[in-house]
């Protein structure tokens, strides 16, 4: 048949460039470089750096405390002048 793909038993089909597992042609996606990826692998790899750190709330509280203390120091300095 013209235009069909033929694979021998030692050849692999489409392989995800992230996890190196085969991807069925019907569900394959491509990343920004045109490489084959599972949709789940792509989403996981692109969003992994977007999560806030586990201790983000304590960091916010610490920064709020520092800002408040800095504001108090500035207002005390202005009152002393």
C-alpha positions in Angstrom: 0.0 0.0 0.0 1.5 3.4 -1.0 2.2 5.8 1.8 1.8 3.4 4.7 4.4 2.9 7.4 5.8 -0.5 7.9 7.7 -1.4 11.1 9.7 -4.5 11.7 9.6 -6.1 15.1 12.9 -4.4 16.2 11.7 -0.9 15.2 9.9 1.3 17.7 7.0 3.5 16.8 6.5 7.1 17.9 8.4 7.6 21.2 7.8 10.4 23.8 10.9 12.6 24.0 10.2 13.1 27.8 9.5 9.6 29.1 10.8 7.5 26.2 7.7 5.4 26.1 5.8 4.6 22.9 2.8 6.8 22.0 -0.1 5.6 19.9 -0.3 7.6 16.8 -3.9 8.5 17.4 -3.1 10.4 20.7 0.4 11.7 19.9 1.1 15.4 20.5 4.1 17.5 19.6 6.1 20.0 21.7 7.3 23.4 20.6 10.3 21.7 18.8 8.0 19.3 16.9 9.1 16.3 19.0 6.5 13.7 20.0 5.2 13.8 23.5 2.4 12.4 25.7 0.1 15.2 26.6 0.4 14.3 30.3 4.2 14.3 30.1 4.2 17.7 28.4 1.9 19.3 30.8 3.8 17.9 33.8 7.1 19.1 32.4 5.9 22.6 31.5 4.1 23.2 34.8 6.5 21.6 37.2 8.4 24.9 37.8 5.2 26.9 38.4 4.2 25.3 41.7 4.8 27.5 44.8 7.2 26.1 47.3 5.7 23.9 50.0 6.5 26.5 52.7 5.1 29.5 50.6 2.7 30.5 53.3 5.4 30.8 56.0 7.5 32.7 53.6 4.7 35.2 52.9 4.2 35.6 56.7 7.9 36.2 57.2 8.0 38.8 54.4 5.0 40.6 55.8 6.6 40.7 59.2 9.8 42.2 57.8 7.9 44.8 55.8 5.8 45.8 58.8 9.0 46.1 61.0 10.7 48.1 58.3 7.7 50.5 58.1 7.8 50.9 61.9 11.5 51.7 61.8 11.0 54.3 59.1 8.0 55.9 60.9 10.0 56.0 64.2 13.0 57.7 62.4 10.6 60.3 61.0 9.1 60.9 64.4 12.5 61.4 65.9 13.5 64.0 63.4 
